[in-house]
């Protein structure tokens, strides 16, 4: 018997084991992250069951924009012994149907290989790049903004355009899950994770980029262009793909799903 549905609490470890097998993750290390991640929600962890065994899985992530709601799809994985049978496609199609019923009809995902998703109606709408930033080198950036200052600045930015991702309390909790240092920039802020820049909220024009030596951008091509980030030798990382998207989302990789 074949069944497609969200998993139940007693099925979570089986779900995680398949995820670890497919993505070559250490189960013990992944266990704590999986169950404690701020967006963890069993109702959004979908699976195909055959004779009560999980054979294909994915996770959905809620997304809110000014124009309405959508979902992100992540962690698509199929039992290695069952790959090539179309199970992942079948699961994705079922999840899209249920998401449309729930008013989350726009669907997004990041992919190295777009072929599977193109067959299901997804279209590439953007690309994710990693690139050095041509900036004036400094030892450090200061002063450091408080979380409340960052939250207020992002809220003002996100409300200014309907294509920008909105963050509720749960998403901000996810955002804070990683150590991020934010410092002022052009009336907004720049967010550092080590030497990686994945988020820049700058309402004004950045006329002078001053960053620690070795800083690099990791984000979409469209956001880099909007912010006029001076990229050096960008290298392709991922396709950003969409199904029934009303417009091009403005989203930072700090919210990657």
C-alpha positions, 0 to 999 in steps of 0.5 A, a space after each residue: 500500500 502506498 501513502 503520501 502524508 506528513 510524518 508522525 512523531 514516531 516516524 521522525 527518526 526514520 525520516 532523519 535516517 533516510 535524510 542522512 543516508 542520502 546526503 551522507 550526514 552523521 546521524 548523531 550530529 544531525 539528530 540534535 540539529 534536526 529536532 531543535 531547529 527553530 522551524 521544525 514542524 512535523 506537519 511540514 515533513 512529508 513522505 511516501 510510505 510503501 507498506 509502512 516504510 518511508 521511501 521518499 521525503 521532503 520538507 516544506 518551509 512557510 514563506 510570507 511575502 507582501 503579495 501572499 504566502 508560499 512554501 520552500 521545498 528542501 531536503 528532497 531525498 529518496 531511498 538509494 535502492 528506489 531512486 530513478 522510479 519517479 518517487 520524488 516527483 510524485 511526492 513533490 506533485 502531491 505536496 504542491 497540490 496540498 499547498 495550493 489547497 492551503 493557500 500556499 500556491 507559490 513554491 520555491 526551491 534551490 537546486 544544483 540540477 534543475 532537470 527533475 524540477 523543470 519536468 514538474 513545472 518549475 522554472 529557474 528565476 534566479 541564480 545563487 553566486 559565491 564571489 569575493 567582494 571588491 572592498 576597501 579592507 578593514 580589520 573589523 566593522 563597528 559598532 555592532 547593532 542590537 538585534 532590535 535595531 536589525 529587526 526594525 531595519 529589516 521590517 521597514 525594508 521588507 514592508 517597502 516592497 511586496 516581493 520581499 520576504 517577511 519574517 515572523 517571530 519563528 523565522 527570526 528565531 531561525 535567523 538568530 540560530 546562527 551567530 551573526 554580527 550586524 553593523 551599520 551600512 547606508 542607513 541599514 546594515 550588513 550581516 557577517 557570518 565569519 567572512 561570509 556576507 549573506 544579508 545586506 539591507 541598505 535603503 541608501 546607496 552604498 558608495 563605499 564598501 569597507 569589509 574585512 579582507 577575504 569577505 565574500 558574497 553568498 546570495 542571489 544574482 538579483 539581490 547583488 545587482 539591486 544592492 550593487 555589490 561589487 563582485 569579483 569572479 562570481 562562481 555559480 552555486 545553485 539555481 533558484 527555481 519557482 512554481 507559479 511565482 507571481 514575481 521574483 522574490 527578494 530573499 537573502 540566503 540567511 533565510 535559505 531553506 
